[in-house]
Every structure is written in structure tokens, then in C-alpha cells.
Amino acid sequence: MIKQIAVILLSLLWIAGCSDSNIKRNTELEKNLHSSIIMVSDNSESHLYLSTFVEFEWDKAFLFEPYTTQAEIEKQVGVEFNDPSNIDSRDDIYLLVFVNEGKAVQYAVIERLHTTFSLGDQAYLEPSNDILYIER
């Protein structure tokens, strides 16, 4: 009986360890982006290079607009990502999800600040092509 309980507990711990809880919210990136966005004057367009703010390994970065559903996020990213920002019910943020070697590794929540963000005509950003467009 004790062995069975031990096996069940170890199995639960193993399953919990395999969850995406190791995906880190990058609050430092959020602060840096926020500061840069504030500096863009009203009624103007600008852009920034994401690589100037990112200090970790990534292959792709995906930008999600307000009200994007969980299913849409996972379809675009192509990997399991449990959205902790609840963007599907919010209109005050954008969500950046970073993928490295087929795994979601970090994310950042970007406040809208009366701003529109886009990736231009790209589906996602790469380290060699990392322009985030800003329109206020």
C-alpha cells in the first residue's frame, strides 16, 4: 500500500515537472519596452529592434493582439503555451511569446498605452529580422 502511494506521488511530481511552468515572464524586457514606447511621440510611427532588449536565446518571437484566444496562440506558435496573461479577455495588452528550439521559453506582456504594435508583413520575428513597429 505504501509503495503504491509512493509511486502515485512520484508520478504526480514527474507530471508537474513536465508542465510549462518553466516559461519565464520577462519583466525586465517589459520595463525596457515600456520606457521605449513612452518615448515615441503621439501621432507618430516608429520601430525598435527587439534584439537590443533581449538577452536570451530565441529562434522566433510571436506578437499577439488583444482578444487573441488560447487556440489561436497555440496554432501560431506551434507549441504548447498556456497563456498566463489571459489576453483573450483583455484589450489593454499585447503578448510577446519567445520560442527557442521548438519550446516556448519566455513571454512579455506589453501595455498598449494608446499604441498599436505590429510585425509588418511577417508572421513572427527572428533574431536576424526583429523589427517591432510602433504607431501612436
Backbone as CSV, one residue per row, in Angstrom:
resi,resn,N_x,N_y,N_z,CA_x,CA_y,CA_z,C_x,C_y,C_z
1,MET,0.825,-1.195,0.000,0.000,0.000,0.000,0.871,1.262,0.000
2,ILE,1.906,1.278,0.820,2.794,2.439,0.895,3.549,2.597,-0.424
3,LYS,3.948,1.486,-1.030,4.645,1.554,-2.321,3.740,2.157,-3.394
4,GLN,2.471,1.778,-3.380,1.530,2.299,-4.375,1.363,3.814,-4.205
5,ILE,1.260,4.262,-2.979,1.120,5.699,-2.711,2.381,6.431,-3.149
6,ALA,3.540,5.849,-2.867,4.802,6.463,-3.258,4.903,6.564,-4.781
7,VAL,4.493,5.532,-5.490,4.529,5.539,-6.954,3.584,6.608,-7.495
8,ILE,2.412,6.726,-6.935,1.445,7.734,-7.374,1.987,9.136,-7.131
9,LEU,2.555,9.372,-5.950,3.107,10.694,-5.645,4.275,11.047,-6.563
10,LEU,5.148,10.101,-6.807,6.272,10.346,-7.716,5.783,10.617,-9.133
11,SER,4.756,9.906,-9.557,4.192,10.128,-10.891,3.605,11.528,-11.007
12,LEU,2.894,11.955,-9.968,2.322,13.305,-9.970,3.406,14.373,-9.989
13,LEU,4.460,14.172,-9.222,5.574,15.122,-9.228,6.243,15.174,-10.594
14,TRP,6.402,14.026,-11.228,7.010,13.981,-12.550,6.145,14.718,-13.569
15,ILE,4.836,14.493,-13.524,3.915,15.170,-14.438,3.947,16.673,-14.198
16,ALA,3.950,17.102,-12.953,4.008,18.536,-12.634,5.312,19.136,-13.133
17,GLY,6.377,18.383,-13.063,7.673,18.870,-13.541,7.737,19.004,-15.043
18,CYS,6.852,18.357,-15.766,6.827,18.430,-17.228,5.918,19.538,-17.739
19,SER,5.317,20.298,-16.867,4.423,21.364,-17.314,5.234,22.536,-17.837
20,ASP,4.533,23.528,-18.427,5.216,24.688,-18.984,5.456,25.776,-17.941
21,SER,5.490,25.411,-16.668,5.683,26.388,-15.607,7.076,27.004,-15.632
22,ASN,7.984,26.423,-16.418,9.324,26.978,-16.508,9.403,28.106,-17.528
23,ILE,8.288,28.464,-18.173,8.256,29.590,-19.093,8.250,30.860,-18.255
24,LYS,9.260,31.660,-18.468,9.503,32.818,-17.624,8.855,34.077,-18.191
25,ARG,8.190,34.822,-17.329,7.719,36.154,-17.697,8.909,37.090,-17.566
26,ASN,9.255,37.774,-18.631,10.434,38.635,-18.646,10.023,40.068,-18.303
27,THR,9.992,40.359,-17.017,9.572,41.690,-16.561,10.601,42.762,-16.889
28,GLU,11.854,42.395,-16.978,12.893,43.362,-17.362,12.667,43.832,-18.801
29,LEU,12.367,42.908,-19.687,12.045,43.251,-21.066,10.808,44.139,-21.112
30,GLU,9.802,43.807,-20.322,8.583,44.612,-20.276,8.890,46.054,-19.873
31,LYS,9.716,46.241,-18.860,10.086,47.595,-18.414,10.821,48.355,-19.504
32,ASN,11.776,47.692,-20.163,12.553,48.345,-21.209,11.685,48.723,-22.410
33,LEU,10.799,47.836,-22.811,9.895,48.148,-23.912,8.968,49.297,-23.539
34,HIS,8.452,49.267,-22.324,7.565,50.321,-21.840,8.263,51.682,-21.926
35,SER,9.493,51.763,-21.450,10.248,53.018,-21.493,10.448,53.504,-22.924
36,SER,10.767,52.597,-23.827,10.976,52.973,-25.232,9.689,53.431,-25.888
37,ILE,8.592,52.766,-25.568,7.304,53.111,-26.160,6.848,54.491,-25.683
38,ILE,7.068,54.799,-24.424,6.698,56.101,-23.867,7.407,57.229,-24.619
39,MET,8.619,56.971,-25.078,9.406,57.999,-25.751,8.916,58.295,-27.170
40,VAL,8.100,57.415,-27.753,7.549,57.669,-29.082,6.462,58.729,-28.929
41,SER,6.597,59.815,-29.672,5.639,60.907,-29.529,4.279,60.529,-30.108
42,ASP,3.254,61.195,-29.625,1.894,60.939,-30.090,1.780,61.201,-31.587
43,ASN,0.873,60.477,-32.222,0.603,60.606,-33.653,1.843,60.394,-34.524
44,SER,2.694,59.495,-34.116,3.875,59.216,-34.924,4.072,57.706,-35.043
45,GLU,4.947,57.342,-35.965,5.303,55.945,-36.160,6.778,55.774,-35.849
46,SER,7.108,54.629,-35.334,8.497,54.338,-35.014,8.678,52.831,-35.061
47,HIS,9.852,52.390,-34.708,10.108,50.961,-34.603,11.268,50.755,-33.632
48,LEU,11.390,49.541,-33.197,12.536,49.185,-32.363,13.005,47.798,-32.745
49,TYR,14.265,47.562,-32.472,14.859,46.258,-32.751,14.810,45.443,-31.466
50,LEU,14.096,44.369,-31.510,13.879,43.540,-30.325,15.185,43.020,-29.744
51,SER,16.158,42.737,-30.602,17.425,42.172,-30.121,18.185,43.123,-29.193
52,THR,17.890,44.419,-29.243,18.561,45.351,-28.331,18.061,45.197,-26.900
53,PHE,16.936,44.529,-26.733,16.338,44.359,-25.408,16.405,42.928,-24.888
54,VAL,16.632,41.957,-25.777,16.553,40.539,-25.418,17.948,39.994,-25.152
55,GLU,18.105,39.382,-23.981,19.406,38.843,-23.581,19.336,37.344,-23.308
56,PHE,18.602,36.615,-24.134,18.489,35.168,-24.000,18.354,34.582,-25.398
57,GLU,18.508,33.279,-25.506,18.431,32.593,-26.787,16.979,32.451,-27.242
58,TRP,16.718,32.797,-28.494,15.399,32.622,-29.080,15.522,32.466,-30.581
59,ASP,14.610,31.687,-31.165,14.547,31.466,-32.612,13.466,32.324,-33.252
60,LYS,12.337,32.426,-32.547,11.167,33.136,-33.064,10.493,33.889,-31.922
61,ALA,9.860,35.011,-32.291,9.044,35.755,-31.337,7.709,36.059,-32.014
62,PHE,6.635,35.783,-31.323,5.289,35.979,-31.843,4.610,37.096,-31.064
63,LEU,3.913,37.963,-31.774,3.183,39.063,-31.162,1.693,38.783,-31.282
64,PHE,0.989,38.865,-30.152,-0.443,38.613,-30.144,-1.193,39.861,-29.711
65,GLU,-2.241,40.149,-30.460,-3.079,41.315,-30.207,-4.096,41.013,-29.116
66,PRO,-4.710,42.072,-28.589,-5.788,41.859,-27.609,-6.862,40.924,-28.151
67,TYR,-7.448,40.160,-27.253,-8.532,39.221,-27.530,-8.110,37.985,-28.326
68,THR,-6.812,37.723,-28.446,-6.368,36.500,-29.128,-6.675,35.308,-28.234
69,THR,-7.293,34.291,-28.790,-7.675,33.125,-27.994,-6.492,32.190,-27.760
70,GLN,-6.626,31.356,-26.763,-5.615,30.347,-26.445,-5.363,29.446,-27.657
71,ALA,-6.416,29.037,-28.330,-6.282,28.162,-29.501,-5.506,28.854,-30.617
72,GLU,-5.763,30.132,-30.844,-5.046,30.878,-31.877,-3.566,31.011,-31.534
73,ILE,-3.272,31.248,-30.263,-1.876,31.365,-29.823,-1.140,30.066,-30.093
74,GLU,-1.692,28.950,-29.648,-1.018,27.658,-29.831,-0.897,27.291,-31.305
75,LYS,-1.883,27.662,-32.115,-1.822,27.371,-33.551,-0.669,28.141,-34.188
76,GLN,-0.537,29.423,-33.866,0.529,30.237,-34.446,1.905,29.827,-33.942
77,VAL,2.031,29.662,-32.644,3.324,29.349,-32.045,3.764,27.935,-32.420
78,GLY,2.814,27.028,-32.523,3.135,25.660,-32.909,3.647,24.800,-31.773
79,VAL,3.606,25.334,-30.560,3.994,24.579,-29.364,2.980,24.867,-28.271
80,GLU,2.978,24.037,-27.255,2.080,24.255,-26.132,2.508,25.496,-25.367
81,PHE,1.565,26.396,-25.152,1.811,27.608,-24.361,0.520,27.971,-23.664
82,ASN,0.498,27.852,-22.352,-0.672,28.192,-21.561,-0.577,29.667,-21.202
83,ASP,-1.356,30.499,-21.868,-1.286,31.949,-21.725,-1.648,32.407,-20.316
84,PRO,-0.656,32.879,-19.546,-0.938,33.360,-18.193,-1.482,34.782,-18.156
85,SER,-1.449,35.493,-19.290,-1.898,36.885,-19.307,-3.400,37.027,-19.517
86,ASN,-4.061,35.953,-19.931,-5.491,35.976,-20.244,-5.821,37.023,-21.299
87,ILE,-4.969,37.109,-22.321,-5.142,38.106,-23.372,-6.466,37.942,-24.107
88,ASP,-7.030,36.743,-24.083,-8.295,36.516,-24.795,-9.451,37.339,-24.240
89,SER,-9.308,37.873,-23.038,-10.371,38.695,-22.455,-9.884,40.103,-22.105
90,ARG,-8.771,40.522,-22.707,-8.197,41.833,-22.368,-7.959,42.664,-23.627
91,ASP,-8.151,43.967,-23.488,-7.869,44.871,-24.603,-6.765,45.871,-24.266
92,ASP,-6.103,45.683,-23.135,-5.107,46.654,-22.677,-3.664,46.193,-22.856
93,ILE,-3.469,45.011,-23.476,-2.112,44.484,-23.623,-1.915,43.801,-24.974
94,TYR,-0.647,43.646,-25.310,-0.182,42.750,-26.363,0.665,41.695,-25.658
95,LEU,0.873,40.570,-26.302,1.652,39.490,-25.714,2.752,39.088,-26.687
96,LEU,3.990,39.055,-26.204,5.132,38.575,-26.977,5.523,37.211,-26.434
97,VAL,5.590,36.205,-27.281,5.987,34.857,-26.860,7.242,34.474,-27.631
98,PHE,8.275,34.087,-26.894,9.552,33.703,-27.482,9.692,32.190,-27.496
99,VAL,10.144,31.671,-28.635,10.339,30.234,-28.809,11.807,29.992,-29.129
100,ASN,12.367,28.953,-28.535,13.730,28.544,-28.833,13.767,27.028,-28.960
101,GLU,14.277,26.558,-30.066,14.404,25.127,-30.339,13.100,24.369,-30.105
102,GLY,12.003,24.938,-30.599,10.711,24.265,-30.533,10.008,24.315,-29.193
103,LYS,10.464,25.181,-28.275,9.814,25.309,-26.971,9.597,26.780,-26.651
104,ALA,8.434,27.088,-26.082,8.186,28.446,-25.594,9.061,28.648,-24.360
105,VAL,9.906,29.682,-24.374,10.872,29.859,-23.298,10.616,31.089,-22.435
106,GLN,10.100,32.155,-23.024,9.804,33.359,-22.258,8.650,34.101,-22.916
107,TYR,8.044,34.986,-22.135,6.994,35.841,-22.679,7.065,37.193,-21.995
108,ALA,6.464,38.177,-22.659,6.398,39.523,-22.099,5.024,40.100,-22.409
109,VAL,4.482,40.790,-21.442,3.212,41.486,-21.602,3.539,42.950,-21.876
110,ILE,2.997,43.472,-22.975,3.268,44.853,-23.362,1.985,45.663,-23.200
111,GLU,2.038,46.691,-22.387,0.881,47.559,-22.210,0.626,48.328,-23.501
112,ARG,-0.632,48.504,-23.846,-0.974,49.173,-25.107,-0.595,50.646,-25.098
113,LEU,-0.865,51.348,-24.033,-0.501,52.760,-23.923,-0.967,53.564,-25.136
114,HIS,-2.196,53.343,-25.601,-2.744,54.022,-26.775,-1.841,53.824,-27.988
115,THR,-1.294,52.630,-28.109,-0.316,52.307,-29.136,-0.742,51.049,-29.879
116,THR,-0.393,51.005,-31.160,-0.605,49.812,-31.962,0.761,49.240,-32.310
117,PHE,0.915,47.941,-32.131,2.160,47.249,-32.445,1.917,46.300,-33.608
118,SER,2.956,46.094,-34.406,2.838,45.112,-35.475,4.214,44.571,-35.838
119,LEU,4.188,43.489,-36.599,5.408,42.877,-37.110,5.560,43.165,-38.602
120,GLY,4.839,44.150,-39.088,4.846,44.426,-40.515,4.112,43.311,-41.229
121,ASP,4.714,42.769,-42.270,4.068,41.688,-43.017,4.578,40.309,-42.617
122,GLN,5.269,40.225,-41.488,5.826,38.958,-41.011,4.859,38.255,-40.066
123,ALA,4.935,36.947,-40.025,4.131,36.158,-39.087,4.793,36.119,-37.708
124,TYR,6.133,36.222,-37.703,6.885,36.208,-36.447,8.227,36.882,-36.679
125,LEU,8.911,37.195,-35.600,10.234,37.803,-35.663,11.299,36.740,-35.478
126,GLU,12.476,37.014,-36.026,13.655,36.183,-35.834,14.796,37.092,-35.409
127,PRO,15.833,36.565,-34.773,16.942,37.423,-34.344,17.555,38.252,-35.480
128,SER,17.531,37.724,-36.697,18.099,38.461,-37.832,17.109,39.435,-38.473
129,ASN,15.856,39.370,-38.093,14.810,40.237,-38.631,13.825,40.513,-37.502
130,ASP,14.152,41.476,-36.664,13.476,41.630,-35.371,12.846,43.001,-35.144
131,ILE,12.265,43.579,-36.180,11.700,44.925,-36.064,10.264,44.867,-35.560
132,LEU,10.013,45.545,-34.452,8.683,45.702,-33.887,8.230,47.125,-34.212
133,TYR,7.141,47.254,-34.979,6.639,48.559,-35.400,5.692,49.124,-34.361
134,ILE,5.804,50.430,-34.155,5.015,51.136,-33.142,4.285,52.295,-33.819
135,GLU,3.002,52.382,-33.561,2.227,53.508,-34.086,1.400,54.105,-32.953
136,ARG,1.561,55.397,-32.757,0.813,56.082,-31.687,-0.090,57.128,-32.281
